Amino acid sequence: MPIYGMKVKCPKCDDIAELGDDFSYVKCSKCSLDMTYGEYVKFIAYKDAIYSDILGDYTKDTNGSAAGTLDEW
């Protein structure tokens, strides 16, 4: 039985993109988007402030320090 990638929203064209089963890539056949999952997360965080705020929840110890910038992710 073949394993198919998960579907995610393409951050460039808003069509359906494929997320690799091992979370290694995101590809969209409509707009030719092809990036790693880490690049995808940064891309959507820059595009929408809601996602940027959520990423702050996943920082390491922030006791007494800021969560960092998106470039540090």
N, C-alpha and C positions, 0 to 999 in steps of 0.2 A: 504494500500500500504506500503510495507516494506521500511525502510530507510537504505541505504547502506553507509558504511564508504567511505571516500575519499581515493584515491590511491596516494601514495607518493613513492619516490625512496628509497629503503632500503639502509642505509649507510654502511651496512656490506657486502652484497652480490650483490648490485645493481639491484636486482629483484624488483618486485612491492610489496610494503607493504601497509597495511591498516591503515589509520588514523581514529580514532574514531570520530563519529559525533560531540561529545562534546569536541574534542581535548584533551582527557584524556589519550590516549594511541596510540602507533604505534606498529603494529605486522606484522611480516613477516613469512609466513608459510614455505618458502623455507629454511631459516636458523634459524628459531625459535627465531628471535629477538622479544623481548617483553619489552617495556620501556614506560615511560611516555613521553608526548610530550615535556616537558621541558628537559628531558634527551636526547631526540632525537635532539633537537635544539643544545644543547651543543656538542653532538657527531658529528654532521655534521660541526659545527663551528671548532672543533679541527681537523677534517679530511681535511677541505678545507679552506684556508685563505680568500677566497672570501666571504664566509659566515660570517667569523669572523669580517670582515670589515663592513658588512651590519649590524651586531648586534650593532655596535657602534652608529649607527643612532638612536637606540631606548633607549639610556641611559636617565636617569633623567637629571637634570641640571648639565652640565659639565663645567659651567663657572669657569675657573681657575683651573680645575682639569682634570685628565685623565679619560677616559671612563671606566677604570677598566680592570681586567683580565677576561678571560673566566671562571675561577673558581668562580668569584664573581657573575656571572650571575646566 
